[in-house]
Amino acid sequence: MSAHEEPVSKVSYEDLAELEKEFEGAELEILRNEILLTAPLYRKRAGLISQIPNFWSLVLEQAPQDIDQFIQPTDSHILLSCLKTIDVARFEVPPYAAEGATDGSPRSIAIRFTFKPNEWFEDEVLEKKFWYRRRRGPSAWAGLVSEPVRVRWKSKAQDPTGGLTDAAYALWQAEKRAQAEGAKKGEGRAEEKKGKGPNKKSKDLLPEHRELDKRSHASGQGAISFFTWFGYRGPNVTAEESAAAMQEERERRDKVKGGENPPPPEDGSIDDGDAEDGDDDGEHDELLWEVYPGGEELAISISEDLYPSALKYFITAQEEDRPSDDDFEDSGDEDGLRRNDNDDEENHTEEDEIEGAKATMLDLRELVNKPRSSTPDNKKTKKKYGWMNDDGDGHDDDGHDGDGNGNGEVDSDGVEDDRPRKRRARGARS
């Protein structure tokens, strides 16, 4: 071999891909164990924060950019006014799954919001479920799919989505009815067989498709309300297709481990030749009727960042807004020391609140094992000690929650990053 020739590697891309899948399998097992270990901590956190009024409202005010970008000013007003709790459950695996159910995906999540009675909608609970699914075929898409959730708005004027969530829910219901009727007749719509949604020129368009299209045009290019997220569906991958795809993948990997070289998976969709020219991409057709394209991204950010790091976001809010002890020391300014009797009474009340805040902060730090340290800049201005009630004892009569735990990292400037690592970066491809 000459000095200028590059050595030939015996490692193939297939070898690297298989190793990557082994890493993914190990991460799944770690996630399953983490869910079991943190379940009692979730319950412990629930007991603590149920005594803190407006806890989740303050956490949302500290939301990271990848969540805050989805919350419009109108949404913020609604959430800060009536949100009680946020809870995340991995409902397909223990301890959240039904007894004996162990073969579900730990990536499937249910995000549950509870609300106080309010002027916008009737619901006290809105729960959005996401199932982790895999598509058959060479693309091997994998990710979160969902079903539209109906929000019972008190009036059209109170609906910040402009009817988009209602239209998405109505279309989903209409498609289910059409599928049931087609199954009875032994036939189905062509696009459903291919896992696609119809394009706008399709002969299979339902009235609900046209209504959703009209609502989408009416909303224009303006910002989409957070509540439209409840209408998110994602790619049309059924549980049956996903189970078949995962079984095929397991069998293929077993063959690879046995020294075989199996062919790549075949596309499980049915091509009926009815797609419009230049518009035969299934993902494009699905997104055509998607009211919230960022639905999966937002669900992951809530479940893997905001929810497990809620205590740290809350503590950050309190540390940034809390006056230092120097603010209450003698400034030496005689004019500043002149206070009337009313001022003395107000100062006494504020000092009591501060002491109550310190006590609660110590309890929370003990739970998360977080020393007092420098924190990121706050993006919003919050009401000072807004979580204390009128008598300053920090107790409320309602509210409950789940819990989580974040993993600190050190960023490039040496400052601890309280936000957990995003597990989905690898898991989305499995």
N, C-alpha and C positions, 0 to 999 in steps of 0.2 A: 504493500500500500504506500502510495507516495505521500509526501508531507502535506500536499494540498487536498487530498481526498478526505471527505467527511466519513467517519465510521458509520456503518450501517447498523441501525438499531434493530434488535429482535423483538422489541415491544411494539405491539400493534395498538391502534385506537380502540379495538374491541377489548383488549386487555385492560386498558384504562377505564373504559366504560363499565366493565364488569366490576372493577375495584370500586368505582364510584357508587354502584348499586349496593355493594357490600357496606360501604359507609352509611348509605341511606337506611339500610336495614338495621344497622347498629343504632342509628339516631332514633329510629322508631321505638326500639326497645327501651332506650333511655327515656324517651317521652312517656311511654306507658308507666315506667317506674316513677317518674317525676309526678305524674298525675296522682298516683296512689299516695306518695309521700306528702304531697302538699295539700291533700284534701282536708286533714285536720287543721292545717294552718288557715285554710279558707274559712273554716267554721270559727276559728279563734278571731280572725280579723272581722268577721261578721258581727261578733259580739261587741267588739270595740267601736267600730265605726257606726253601728246603729245608734250610738249615743251622741253622735256628732251631727247636728242639723246641717243640711246643705253640703255634706261631704262630697258627694259626686258632682255637684255643681261646681265646687271649687276645683276638683280634679279636672273637669272639662275645661275650665279656664286656663289650666296649665297644659292642655293637650298639645302634643308635638305637632309639627307642621304637617306630617302626613295624615293627621286626623283633622286638624284645624282647617285645612284647605277645603274639606267637605262640608263644613258647618257655616251656613250663611248667617247674616245678622238676625234675620227673622227666626231661624232655627235656634240660634243662641238664646234669644229672648224666651222662646217656648221652653227650652231645656232648663235654663236657669230658673224659670218660674215654677216648674212643676215636677222636675225629675227627682225621684226618690232614690232608686238604686239601679245599679248595673251589675249583672251577674253573667259569668261565662261558664259553661259546662261542656265537657268532652263526652257527649251523651251516648256514644257508641262503645265506650270502654268502661270497665270498673274504675271507681265506685259509682259512677253515674248511670251506667247501663243497667238494664234489667238483670236480675239475678241469673247467672249462668251464661250471659252473653259476653263472649270474650273475643269474637272474631271480627269486631268492628274496627274502624280506623280511628286512631287517636287524634287524627287531624280534623275529623268532623266536629263541629262546634255549634252550640246553641247560645245566642246572645239575647239576654232577657232584660228588658227595661220595665221598671214599675214607676207609676206616676201618681201624683196627687190629683184630686178632682180639679179640672181646669176648664177654661172657656173654649179650647180648641177641639178636643176630641173626647169621645165617651170612654175609651179604653183605659183601664187601670194598669193593664199589662200588655206589652207588645214584645213578642218573642220571635226571633228570626233564626231559623235553623239552616245550617250549611252542611252538605254531605260531601265528603271527599270522594271523587269519582275519577276513573281512568277510561279513556276512549280507546277502542280497538283501532288497529291500523298502524302504519309506519310512523305517523306523527306522534302516537302514544301520548296525546295530551292528557294531563292530570291536573286536577285543581278542585275548587269548591263550586258546587252548584246549589241552588236554593229554589224555594217556591215563594211566589208573592204573598205578602201578608196584608190583609185588609185593615186599614185604619178607618175607624168610624168617625169621620169628621162631623162636627155639629152643624156646619153649614159650608157651602162652597166658598164663602168669603173667608172662612177660617182655615182653608186648605192651602198651605204654602206650596204644594206641588202642582197646583193648577189642574188637578184632576188626573195627573199622570199615574199615581199609585192606584187609584180606582180603575183606570183603564187597563193597567197591567194585570190587576187581579181579575177583572172581567174577561180579558183575553185568555188568561190561564184556565179559568173555569170553562169558557167556551171550547177551548181546545180539548179539554178532558172529556166534555160531552161528545164532541165530534169523534174522538178516538174510540169512545165506548160504542157509539153508534156504528162506526166502521168495523169494529171487532165483531159485532153481532152479524153484520153482513158479510164478514170474511174478507174485508178490504180495508185499506188504510190510505191516508193521503201520502202522495209520493215523497214530499219533503220530510215527513215524519219517519219514513223508512230509511232515509239517508241521514237522519239525525240533524236535519236542517230546519230552519223556519222558511216560509215562503217568501220570495221576493215580491216587490210591489206590483209586478205584472202577472203574478201567478193566478191561475184559474181557481186555486184553492183558498183565496183570501176570504176570511170571515168578516162579518160586519164589525166585529171587535177589533180586527186588524186596522180597518179604516178609521175607527174611532181613536185608537191609540196613535195612529199616524197624524190625525188632526190635532190631537192634544200636544204631540211632540212639536209640530210646526207652530202651534200657538205659544208654546213656551219660548220659541226662538232660540237665540244663542246665549241667553242669559244664564246666570248661575243656577245650578240645579239644587233644589232643597235637599237637605240631609234626609228628610222623611221619604223622599223618592227611593232611597236605599231599600225600603221595605218591599218595593216592587221588583228588586233584582232577581234574576233567574240564572243567568250564566248559560254555558253550552248545554244543549239537550242531550245529556248522557244518562240513560236509565240505570237503575241499580243492577238490572240483569246484564246489560252490556258491560258495565264496570266489573262485575263479578267474573264474567267470561274473560275479559281482558287481563285481569289479575291472575286468573288461573293459567291462561296461556303464557303469561310472563314467567310464572313459577316453573312451568314445565320447560320453557325454553332455557331458563337458567340452570335447571337440573341437567339438561343435555350438555350445556357448556361445561359444567363442572365435571361431567363424565367424559370430556374430551371430544365431544361432537361439535360440529359447526352448523347449527340449524339456520335455515333461511330467515330473513327478517319477517316480522308479522305481516299478514295480509290485511288490507283494508276491509273492515267488517261491514262497511256501508253498502247499500244497493244503488247502483247507477241505473236510473230509468231513462236517461237521455233527455229528460224534460227540463233541464236547467236552461235558463236564458243565456244567450251568448255573452261571454265576458263577465258572467255573474254566477260562476259555478263553485265558488268557495264557500264551504259550509259555515265556517266561522263568521264570514262576512254576513251571510244571510241571518245568522243567529243574532249578531249585533244590530242588525237592522231593526229588530223589535225589542232590543234591550233598552230599558229606561234609565239604567244606572250602570254604565260600563265599568266604573271603578268599584263595583260592589264587593268583589273578592278582596281587593286591596284594602278597603276600609275594614272589612271583617277581620282580616289578619292583623291589621294595626291595632284594633280594639282588643283582640284576644291575646296578642303577643307583646303588646307594649302598654297601652293605657291601663288595661285591667290588672295585669300582674304587678305593675309599677305604681298603682294608685296611691299607696301610702307615701311613696317618695315624692310623687307630684304634689300631694297634699302638704307634706312637710316643707317642701320647697316654697309653696305659696305662703305658709305661715312664717317661715324664716325671713323671707324677703319683705313681708309686710310688718313684721313685729318691730316696734321701736326698740332701740338699744337702751340699756340701763342708763347710759349717759344722758339720754333725753329727759330723764326724770331727776337728774342731780341738779344741785344748785348751780346756776350759770353765773352767779356773781352779779347779775343785773338786777338792781333794786327794783326797777320798774317791772321786771318779769316776775318778781317775788310777791308783788301786790295782788292778792286775790280776795274776792269777797266770799261770803259763806257758801254761795251757790257753786262757785268754782271748786271749793274744798270738797263739797259733796260729789261733784262730777269726777274729780281726781281720784277720790276713794273708790268709786265704782270702776273706773278704768284700771286702777291698780289691782282690784280684785279679779277683773277679767284677765289681766296679764298673768297673774299667778295661776289662774285656772288653765290658761293656755299652756304655760310652762309644764304643769303637771301632766296634761294630756299629751303634750309633745314627748315627754319622757316615756310615757307608756308606749307610744307608737314607735319611738326609737328602739326601745327594748325589743319590740316584736320584729323589727326589720334589721336590728343590729347595725344601725347606721349612726356613726359619729357625726357630730356637728361639723359641717365643712362648707366650703364654698360651693355655690350652686349656679346653674345656668341663669341667664338673664330672663326675667319674666316678660312674656309678650303682652300681657294685659294688666290693667289696673283693677285690683280687687278691693272689695270692702274690707277694711281692717277688722280682723277677728270676726268676720261675717258668720263663722260657724258657731259662735257662742250665742245662746239664747238670752232672753232679757234678764234672767236672774244670774247669769254668768256661770252656771254650773256645768254647761256643756252637754246637758241631757235633752233628749227629744222623746216623744211618745211613739214615733213610728220609724220605719226604715229597717231594712235588712239587706244582707249582701253575701257574696261569696268572697273568695280570696285568691291570691296568687303570690308569686315571688319573682323578683327580677335578678338578673346577674350583672354585677358591676364589671365594667371594663375600663381600661386606661386608654385614653385617646392619644393623639400625636403630641399634644402639649403637656401630657403628664397628668391631666385632671381626670378623676374618676368619672366615668360615664355611667349614670344610674340606670340607663335604659337597657333592657335585655337584648341579647343578640337575636336577629331574625332567623328563626329556625327554617322558615319556608324557602330560603334561598336555595337550599339543596332539596328539600322535601317536595317542592312543586314539580320536580322532574321525575319523581319516582312513580 
